[in-house]
């Protein structure tokens, strides 16, 4: 297979690997997000194939503004917005995704249509397949009372002609209009139904509370596979959208302001159970509902039989195992927020029981164990549940420090957990001794997050150079897969122990590439790094690796380069 015949997504990943650019995949288009001109500029001066690939990555996204002014612009990315007007530009052939902002008033009074007609023949996105439409609804008075009949339909047809390969569309609604009746926005329904009628997949995002008539306008959206919305007083209209698309929905995110009427998620207006037969991903977020204690119980229906990912960032809102019925052995990724009472209830239904959840690879349990009187009994229950699925897990996150401390004991026993690649103990203090034992017991661990408290009892009376000699003699290497380390100390930041731990682990882990210092100011991090590179231990290690400090997405990051590579 030649370079030219590779899929564009593979070419993009190759380019980013060669340029050492972090890969961030756009959830909507499934493409890596565009990179900056400076990062990819060297490829312009190579062969034609590489230049074409670089241009494809550079201009994969286009921003379109259809409002009081009309413009189509290439936007490299949000942090470095190098904007180029692309009207009549041959670069439009590289565009894969278009992000379009629509001003409702300018849409219905014909302004957008007239401008699009004037540029229609000079702009053609032949390879674009994904379109996001952000609909801004403001005061209807801005239309000047003029709403031309059929203008929305003609505008939609023109946009689709300009993007002939369109297969996926995402609609995002922003409602900034003052309170009024729905008559002024009667063409919204025509916009939503027209844009989604012929595509194979539609995404609808209502990330802020909207008025009832605006939500009703979304009901005719066709081929809806993804839905994001706020659960508020309009939940009846929103669940009507869900019920109408229950057989094709694949991805749902709900932002809860309350749990009122939550049973309507799984029952229709007649009280019959609703089954989302193709839903594989569901996320619950908190928008002020966290303090509410829901008491929602359902009959023995299985509304989500194919669910594989469930992230519950609110306290689990059902009083039974509604979410998990029928999908125990399909669930791959579970983030659960639950107090001990809820955990005991789910445990009674067999959640995380031995032999169940055979496909589970990622687990996060968030809780507040310290509020319980009998902490040890609670920890035993949690560790029993985690222990049932631990041998198959690839990623494990434990928020509560008490659980994390018990987890370290379990993980550093005689058993090696070959599959675990990511371990986040974000709130837990670990010593160097703990970290060494973890990296030994988890031979394929790729990423670790923890706080550092000291060197530990094994090295209490030794200096750093002496510890280095002991570790080199005993472990060479300790863990060759360990790549990324997040140090998450907040107020307590033992600088000397942090420096020693970084250097000692880098010395015996030849795969370690990045150490990310979380929660510290730039001043503290810079001071720590200066001491690190000025230490005797660093001088002793310089034949094996070097270190440099950079900021990646506002997070100070120490990059380790092993000289034997």
N, C-alpha and C positions, 0 to 999 in steps of 0.2 A: 504494500500500500504506500503510495507516494504522499508527500506532505499536502499537496493540493486536494487530495481526495478525502482527507480527514474531516469529520464533522466540525462545524464552527466552534461548538462548545469545547471540543478537545483542543483545537488550535488555540483558543483563548486561554485555556488552562496551561498549555505549554508556554505560551508567551509570558504569562504571569510568573510561572516557575522560573524561567530564564531571567526575568527582570526583578525577581525577588519581591513581587508585589502581592500583598495579602489578597486572597480570593474571597470576595463577598458576593454570594449568589442572590440575585433578585428573586424573591419568593414568587412573584407574579409571572415573570417571563422565563424563569429557570436559567437565565444567563448570568455570567459574572457581571457585576456593575462596571460601567465604563471607567477607564483609567485616565491618567493625566497625560498631557502632551509631553512633558519632560521625561516621564518614565519610559515612554515608548519611542521617543524621537530617534534614538540610535538605529532602530530597525528600518527607518526610512532610507538609510544609506547602504542597505544590503541588496539582495536579489529581488526580482519582481514578486516572487511568491511570498517572501517575508514582508515586503512592503504592503502587499494587498492584505495580508493577514493583520498587519498592524493597523491599517486604515479601518478594517472591519471591526477591530476592537475599539478604536478611537471614536468612531462615529456610529456605534451600535444603537445609540439612543438619541431621540430628537424631542425637544420641548415645543409644543404648539400652543400659542395663546390665541384664543378666539373670544375676544371681548370688545372693549372700547377701542382696542387696536388688534390687528391680526398679524401674527408673526410665527414663522417656523424657524427654530433655532437649534443648533447643536449645542448641547450642554454637557461638558465633559463629566463633571460631577459637582455635587453640592458644595464641597469644601474648596474647590478650585474652579469656579465657574468661567471657563474660557468659552465665550459665546461667539458663535459664527452664524450669521444669517445664511440660510441654505437655499433660498429661493433660486431655482434654476441651476443649483449646484449638482455636479455629478456625484457628490458624496452621499446624496440621498439613497443611492443603491445599496449602501452599507447599513442603513438603518434597519434594526430588527424590532425595536419597541418605540412607541410614540406615547408621550405623556401630554395630554391635551387639557387645557383649562378653558372651560366654557362659561361665559357670562350669560346667564339666562335672558336678561333684558335685551342684550345685543343679538341674541339668537332669534328671539321671537319677533323683533321688529325688522328683520331682514338684513341688518348690517353685516352680519357674518356671512350670510349667503352671497351677498353682492361682492364682498371682498374675495371669497373663495372662487367665485366664478371668474374673477379677473386674473387669478393666478393659476387656475386649474391646469392649463396646458403646460406650465413650466415646472410642475412639481408632481412627482410620481414615486411612491415608495413601493417599488416592485417586490422587495424581499421582506418587508415588515409584516409580522404576523400577530403582534400583540399591541393593543391600544388601551390606554387608561384615560378615562374621561372624568375630570373633576368638575362637577357642576356647582357653580356658586350661585346661590339664590339670595338675592338682596331685595330691597324695597321695590315692589312692583311698579311704583310710580316712575322709576327710572326708564320704563318702557315708553313713557309719554303717552300711555293709553293706546299704543299701536301694537296690535298682535295680528300679523298677516296670516290668513288661513292657508294652511299647507306649507308654510315656509320651513317648519321644522323637518317635515318629511323630505323636502327637496335638499335641505342641508345635509341630512343624514345620508341620503343617496350619493351626494357629491363626495362626502368624506370616504364612503366605502369604495367609490370609484378610484380615489386617490391611493387607497390601500387595498389592492385587489386580492391579496393573499391573507386577509384578516381572518384569523381563526379563534382568537381569544380576546375578550373585551372585559375591562374592569371599570365599573362605574362607582365613583365616590361622590357623596352628596354632602354639601356644606350649607346649612340653613342659617343665614344671618338676617332673614327678613323679620320685620316686626309682626306681631300677632295680627292675623287677618283671616278671612275666609279663603277657601281654596279656589275660587273662580279665577283669580288672577294668574294661576299657575296651571291652567287646564292643559297646556301643551307638554307638560312634563311627561305624562303617560305616553304621548306620541314619541318623545325623544327616547325614553327608556326601551319601549317595545321595538322601535325601529332600529336602534343600535344593536340590539341583541338577537334579532329575529333569525339571522342567517349564520351566526357563528356557532361553533361547536361547544364553546365553553364560555360562560359569563361569570363575572365576579361582582358582587355588590357590597359596597362598604358604606355603612351609616354609622360613623364613629362618634357622632354627637347626637344628642336628643333632637329629633325633628318633629315638626308639626304633623298632625294626623293625616292631613290631606297629601302631604309630601310623601309620607310612608305609603299611603294607598296608591300613589302614582307608581311606586316601584313594583306593585303586585304583578303587572304583566311582563316583567323581565323574563326572557326565555332562556332555557338551557343553563339554569343557575347551578353551578358546581361549588362556588365559594361564597359565603355570606359572613360579613362582619357587621354587628349592630349593637346598640345600647338597649339593654332590657329596662324599659321604663313604663310609663302609663300607656304607651302605644304597643305593648307586647302582643295584644290580640291581632293587630294587623301584621306584625312581624312574624308571629308564629303561623299566620295564614300563608305567608310567603314560604316559610319552611315546609309546611304541610304540602303545599302545591308542588314542591320540588323534592319531596322526601326520597324519591327513588333515584335522583341523580346528584344530590348534594354530596360533596366529598370532604369539604373543609368548612368548619363553623367556628367563629370566635364571637363570644358574647361578653359584653361589659355590663356588669350588674350594678344598678343603683339600688335595687331591692330584689327580693325573691318573690314578690307578689305574683301569683298566677303561674308559678314555675311548672305546675303540673301540666299546663298547656303545651309545654315543650314535647311531652310524650303522649298527650291525649288530644284529639280533635274536639270540635265544638259539640259533637254528638256523644262524647265520652268514649269513643273507640280508640284503641291504642294506635299510635303512629310508629311505623318502622322506617328508619333511615337506612335503607338496605345497602348503600354504597358509601356511607360516611366513614372515613378512615382517620380523620384528624379533628379534634375538638378542644378548644381552649376556653376557660372561664377566667375573666379578669374582674378585679374589684374596682368599682367606681362609687364607693361609699356604702356598700352592703355588708362590709366585714363584721360590723358589730351585731348584725341580726342573727338570731338563732333559728334557722329554718327547721320546720317539722314536716317535711314533705315525704310522703310514702306512696308508692305505686303498687299496683297489683303485679302479678308475676309475668309482666310482658318483657320482651327483650328488644328495646327500641334501637340499640346500636350494635347489631350483630357482627359488624366488620371493623369496629373501632380499633385502631392500632396505636394511636397517640392521644393521650388525654392529659392536658395540663390544667390543673385546678388551682389557680392563684387566689381563690376565695376559699373560705372554710367549706368543705364538702357539703353541698346543700340538701342532700337527700337523707332520709332516715333509714335507707336500706341500700342494696347493691344495684340500684337501677342502672347506673352507668355501665356496670361490668357484666351484666347478664348476657350470656351468649358469646362473649369475646375474650374470656379468660386466657385461652391458649393462642389468641392472636395479638394481644397487647404487647407492643414492643417498647413503648416509651411512656412512662408514668411519672407525673409530677403531682404529688398529693399534699394538700394542706388540710390537716386534721388534728383535732385534739385527741386526748387519750380515749375519751368516750366514743368518738367516731371510729377510731382505730379498732377498739374492742368490738363495736358493732360490725364493722367490715370483716374483722377476723372471724366473727361468728358465721358470716356468710361464706367464709373460705377464701377471702382475698389473700393472696401471697401464701396460700397453703402449699405444703410440699407436694410437688408433682403438678401444680397448676402454674399458669403463666410461664409456660416453657419457652415462649418466644421473647420474653421480657429481656431487653438489653440495656435500657437506661432507666434509672430509678432515682427520684428525689422525694424525700419526705420532710416536710416542714412542720414544726410543732413547737410548743412551749412546755417542755417537760418540767421545767423548774417550778411551775405553778402547782404541780401535784405534790401532795405530802409524801407519798411513798415512791420516791424517785427510782429506787433500785428495782422495784417491781415493774415500773413502767419501762425502764431500760431493758429489762429481761424480755418483756413482751415485744418491744420493737426489734431487739436483736434476734429474737426467734423468727420473726417475720422476714427480716432482711436476710438472715442466714439461709432461709429456704430457697431464695432466688439468687443468692450471691454467686454461686459457681458459674452461672451463665451470664452475669452482668458484664457489660463493657464500660459502663459509666455509672457512678454512684455519687450522689450529692447528699450530704447530711447537714442541715442548717443548725440544729440544736447542738450546743457544745457537749452536753452530757451524753447524748447519743454518740457523738463523734469520739469521745474518750473511750467509751466501751467498744466502739467499732475498731479502734486502733489495736486494742488487745486481741480482738478476734482475727483481724487481718494479719497480725504479726505472729500468729501461732505456727504450728508445724505444717499446716496445709498451705500450699502455694495456689494462688488464684490466677490461673494462666490467662483468663479472658479480660480481666479488668484493665482498661486503658486510661480511664479518667477517674480521678478521685478528688472531690472537692469537700474539704473540711474547713470551709471559709471562716468560721468563727472559732476554730479550735487552735490552741497553742500546742505546738509540737517542738520537741528538742531535736538536736542533731541525731541523737541515738534513735529516737522514734522514726525519723526520716530514713535513716540507714536500714532499719528493720523493715519498714514498709517497702522500700525499693528492692529489698532482697525477696520479700514474700510475694511481691507483685512484679514478676519478671518482664511483663509486657506493658507496664505503666508508661503512658506517654505524657500525661499532664497531671500535675498536682497543685492544689491550692490549700494553703494553710498559713497560720501565724507562727512566728518563731519566738520561743521563750528562752532558749539557752542551749548549751551543749549536751546536757543530760548526764546522768550518773556514770555512764561508761567512760566519759572523758572529763570528769569534773576537775581533776588535779593535773591535767596535761595542758601544754601550750599548743598552739595551732600547728606548728611544724612537727611536733611530736605526734599529734593526732594524724596528720597527713601520712607519716611513715607507717603508723599502725594500719590505717585504712588501705594504703597501697599494698601492704604485705598481705592483708586479708582478702581484699576485694580488688581485683584488677582484670576486668572492670566489675563494677557492682551491678549496673543495669545499663545495657547498651541501647535500650529503646526510649529511655527517658529524654523528652525533648523540651517541655515547657513547664515552668514553675512560676506560680502566682504567689507572691508573699503578701499576705493580706492584713498585716498588723495595722491597728488604728492608732490609739493614743499611746499605748506602750510599744515603743520601737527600739529594741536593744541593738543599737547600731553595730557594736563590735561582734556580737553573736551572729547578726545577719550577715556581715561581711565574711566571717569565718565559715559559716554554713554554706554560703554561695560558692566560695572557692574550694572548700573541701569536697562538696558534692560534684562540682564541675570536674575536679581532678580525677574522680573515679567513675564518672558517667560520661563517656566520650560522645554520647549523642546529644547532650544538653545544648540547646541553641539559644533559648531566650529565658530570661528571668524578669518578670514583670512586677514592679514595685507598686502595689495598690495603696490608695488612701493616704499617701504622703505628699507634701508640697514639693515643688521643684527644688526649692532651696535645700530641704532635708535630703532629697535624693542625690542632688549634685554633690553635696558634702560627703555623703556616704560613699559615692562612687570614687571621689578623689582619694579618700582614705583606703578604699579597696585597692586601687591601682598603685598606691604608694606603700602598701604593706609588704612585709618580708615574705609572707606566704604567697602573694601574687608574684613576686620576683622569683620565688622557688618554682612556680608553676608555669612561667612564661615560655619555657621550652615546649610545653604541652598545649597551651591555649592562650588566646588573648581576649580582652573584653573591651567593648565600647558602649557608651551610653547614648541612646536616642529616644525621642518621644514618638510613640505610635498611638494615634488617636487619643492624644493628650495623656497617655499613660507612659511614665518613664520605664524604659525597657533596656536591660543590659543584654547585648548580643554577645554570645560566646562563640569564638571561632577556634576549633581544635586543629592544630597544625599538622596532625597526622592524616587529615582527610585528603 
